[in-house]
Amino acid sequence: MDNARYVDRRCVVRLAGGIIAAWPLAALGQRTPMPVIGFLDPRSSPDSFSDQIAGFHRGLKDIGFVENENIAIEYAWAHDRFDQLPGLAAELVRRPVAVLVASGGSHVAVVAKAAATTTPIVFAVAQDPVKLGLVASLARLGGNATGFNYFNVELYAKRLELLRKLLPQAARVAVLVNPSDSATMEAALREVETASASLGLEIKVFKASTSQEIDVAFADLARERADALYVGGDTFLHSRRGQITSLAARQAIAASHPLITPDQSR
């Protein structure tokens, strides 16, 4: 239900490429360092979303930019430590970079916006960018940030409704969220808790921001005897989808994920 992310990856590439293309022609024509794209992401490496990273490079190539030929890309990985993002964003801005790509959700975009007052920022978020403070309005963005809202928040409740239809006898649903990504967690819980009341479902929230905490959450979940599992839509939990799927299968509990990709089993 979250396939819009693949579309948005191409859109983000076009925006980033357009900003690079607007780099002063004098600088591009002289023997100066190549313009640099800063890539800020909360994950540990591109391994957990290799298809999207490959698409990012293909998209850049489609509009004439090849890494280490006419552009450089500086990657900043937070290794699932969301508290590291502000420092990483500040380092990229100091480098400086021609454009800062905020990859990995709303929290990353907000951090990038706080760190970069003049550096162009490109984002793709699940929530209203105006409410997040990324842009002044949808009609007139203002400031230095632009990007896309793929309306994933609006699907949080719909996904719970679908789970209810697939499991009409379900009464208790465990909701797994990542407390480190507060923006995504709060939006998910707000929508799911509101929807659960109308669906007659009891919600039990479990939090995990590390692989070890996921194991602990599932141990607690087993004791709670939930009828189904609803997995939050942040980048960390998606990167651990293989672990979550295996644990859910071991407990024979139906699980609803925000995104299923070909490398689900990794």
Residue, then its C-alpha position, 0 to 999 in steps of 0.5 A: m500500500d506504500n508503492a508511491r515511494y517508488v514513484d516519489r524516488r524518481c520525482v526526488v531525483r528529478l528535483a535534485g538533478g534540476i537543482i544541480a543543473a542550476w548550479p552556476l555555469a561558471a563553476l561547472g565550466q571551471r576545474t573546480p570540485m564537482p557539485v556534491i549531493g548530500f544524502l541523509d538517511p537514518r538507516s545503516s547502509p543502502d543494503s536494506f533499500s538497495d532497489q531504491i538506491a539503484g533507482f536513485h542512481r538510474g534516475l540521476k543518469d537519465i538526466g545526465f548525472v553520473e556519480n564520480e563523473n560529473i557529480a559526487i554524492e556524500y552519504a550520511w548514514a545514522h545507523d538507526r540512531f535518529d539522535q545522530l541525524p542533526g549532527l550528520a545534517a550539519e556536517l553535510v551543510r558545512r561541506p558544503v553540498a549543492v543540494l541535501v536529499a532528506s531520505g527516510g521520512s518526515h523526521v529526516a526532512v525536519v532535521a534537514k530543514a533545521a540544519a540547512t537555512t539556505t542549502p536547497i533541500v529535497f524531501a519525500v514525506a508521508q505527512d503534510p509538509v506545511k504542518l511539518g514546517l517544511v514549506a509555507s504553503l502548498a501553493r507557495l512553498g517559500g524557503n529552501a525546501t521542496g519535495f513530495n507528500y505521498f499521503n501515507v498517513e491517510l492510509y494508516a487507518k485504511r490499512l487497519e480497516l483492511l486488516r479487520k476485513l481480512l480477519p473479521q474475528a480479530a479483537r486485539v491488534a498489536v501495533l509495532v512502532n519506532p519511538s526514535d522516529s517520533a513524527t512517524m510514530e505519533a502520526a501512526l498512533r493517532e490515526v490507528e487509535t482513532a480508527s480502532a474505536s470505530l472498528g471495535l478493535e483493542i490496540k496494544v502498542f509495542k515500541a522498538s528502535t533496535s533489533q534486540e527491542i524487536d525481539v523483546a516486543f515479540a516476546d511481550l506480544a506473545r504473552e498478550r495473545a494479540d490476534a494480529l500485528y500492525v507494523g508502523g511505517d518508518t524506515f527502521l522497521h521497514s529495514r527489519r522487515g525480514q526479522i519481523t516477518s520471521l518472528a510473526a511467522r514463528q508466532a503464527i500471527a497475521a501481520s500488516h506491513p506498510l510496504i512489501t518489496p521483492d527482497q522481503s526475505r532478506 
